[in-house]
Amino acid sequence: MKEQVLIVVKPDGLAKSLTGNILTRLSETKLEIVAARMVRVERELAEEHYQHLKDKPFFGEVIQYLMGEYHNRKKVMAMVYWGEDAIAKCRGLAGATNPEEADVTSIRGSYGRITTKGVYENVIHVSANKEDAEREIKLWFSPDEIIVDLYPVKETTINSYKKKVWA
């Protein structure tokens, strides 16, 4: 069954010029990229993205990390991959969240590290499941930015301007 997954090349991946390497590895999945954009991550987006971690003691560091405050790269590359078993394929290539536990052949095992402050610099985010993928894709992209119809949409008028928004 076709499904979609959000992939984010995090600021450390951009700072280390790993985007090409990561995309090459992801091409092994034979999935289709149906949306891609560079995003300057504002605090609100970072906090919404990591809302499931808000009660963790490292929440502040994770937010700063995604916002690029540790790497002088205040941007990320966000993409939606689409196709058969997209989540499992991409998560398999990404490896374990903790780079020290990730298989050395995975993206995180090859390029990730844990800083002396204990922040996981794991270069890539991959949605964990279908529910997270839907929430995250709708958070990072509008319907007009995705070249296939992934979720129901409706048309709305905003200041006399018609635009697709999530239904």
C-alpha positions in Angstrom: 0.0 0.0 0.0 1.3 3.5 -0.9 1.9 5.8 2.1 3.8 9.0 2.7 6.5 10.0 5.2 8.0 13.3 6.2 11.8 13.5 5.9 13.7 16.4 7.4 17.4 16.9 6.8 18.2 18.7 10.1 20.6 21.7 10.5 23.6 19.5 11.3 23.1 17.6 8.0 23.1 20.9 6.1 26.1 22.2 8.0 28.1 19.1 7.2 27.0 19.3 3.5 25.3 15.8 3.8 22.1 16.6 1.8 23.4 14.9 -1.4 24.7 11.9 0.5 21.3 11.5 2.4 19.3 11.9 -0.8 21.5 9.3 -2.5 20.8 6.9 0.3 17.1 7.6 0.3 17.0 6.9 -3.5 17.6 3.3 -2.6 14.0 3.1 -1.5 12.7 3.7 -5.0 10.1 6.1 -3.5 8.9 9.3 -5.1 9.6 12.8 -3.7 6.2 14.5 -3.9 7.2 17.7 -2.0 10.4 19.4 -1.0 11.3 22.8 0.5 13.9 24.7 2.5 12.4 25.9 5.7 13.6 28.4 8.3 12.3 26.7 11.4 10.6 29.2 13.8 10.1 28.3 17.5 6.4 27.6 17.0 7.0 25.1 14.2 9.8 23.3 16.2 7.6 23.1 19.4 4.6 21.8 17.4 6.8 19.3 15.6 8.2 17.9 18.9 5.1 18.4 21.0 5.3 14.7 22.1 8.6 15.6 23.9 7.4 18.8 25.7 7.5 17.2 29.1 11.1 15.8 28.6 14.0 17.6 30.3 15.8 17.9 26.9 12.9 19.6 25.2 14.6 23.0 25.0 17.8 21.6 23.5 15.8 19.7 20.9 13.9 22.9 19.9 17.2 24.9 19.7 18.7 22.0 17.6 15.9 22.0 15.1 15.9 25.8 14.8 19.6 25.6 13.9 20.9 27.5 16.9 23.8 25.0 17.4 25.0 24.9 13.7 24.7 28.4 12.3 22.2 26.9 9.8 18.8 28.3 10.6 17.1 26.1 8.0 16.2 22.5 7.2 15.2 20.6 4.1 11.8 19.1 4.4 10.5 16.5 2.0 7.6 14.1 1.5 8.4 10.7 0.2 5.6 8.6 -1.2 5.2 5.0 -2.2 5.0 1.4 -1.1 6.0 1.0 2.6 7.5 4.5 2.7 7.8 4.7 6.5 9.4 1.4 7.1 11.8 1.8 4.1 12.9 5.3 5.2 13.2 4.5 8.9 15.3 1.4 8.1 17.7 3.6 6.1 17.8 6.3 8.8 18.7 3.9 11.6 18.1 4.3 15.4 17.4 7.8 16.8 20.5 7.5 19.0 23.4 7.6 16.5 25.6 5.5 18.8 23.0 2.7 18.7 22.3 3.1 15.0 23.8 0.5 12.6 27.0 1.9 11.1 25.6 1.5 7.6 22.5 3.6 8.4 22.3 7.4 7.8 22.4 8.2 11.5 25.1 5.6 12.2 27.3 7.0 9.4 26.8 10.8 10.0 25.2 11.3 13.5 26.8 11.9 16.9 25.9 12.9 20.4 27.3 16.2 21.5 29.1 16.8 24.9 25.8 18.4 26.0 24.0 15.1 25.2 22.1 16.4 22.2 21.5 13.8 19.5 22.7 15.2 16.2 21.2 12.5 14.1 21.0 14.6 10.8 17.6 13.3 9.7 14.0 13.1 10.9 11.7 10.4 9.6 8.0 10.1 10.7 7.5 7.2 13.0 4.1 6.0 11.8 1.1 6.9 9.6 -0.5 9.1 12.2 2.7 11.0 12.9 3.3 11.3 9.1 -0.1 12.9 8.6 0.3 15.4 11.5 3.8 16.3 10.5 3.2 16.6 6.7 0.2 18.9 7.4 2.4 20.9 9.8 5.3 21.4 7.3 3.4 21.6 4.0 0.2 23.1 2.5 -1.8 21.1 0.0 -0.6 23.2 -2.9 3.0 22.3 -2.1 2.5 18.6 -2.6 2.1 17.2 -6.2 -0.3 14.4 -5.2 -3.4 14.4 -3.2 -2.5 12.8 0.1 -5.3 13.9 2.3 -8.8 15.5 1.8 -8.7 19.2 1.1 -11.3 22.0 0.9 -11.2 25.4 -0.7 -11.4 28.5 1.3 -11.2 32.2 0.6 -8.7 34.3 2.6 -9.0 38.0 2.0 -10.6 37.3 -1.4 -7.8 34.9 -2.2 -8.7 31.3 -2.8 -6.2 28.7 -1.4 -6.3 25.0 -0.6 -6.1 24.3 3.1 -6.3 21.0 5.0 -9.8 19.8 5.5 
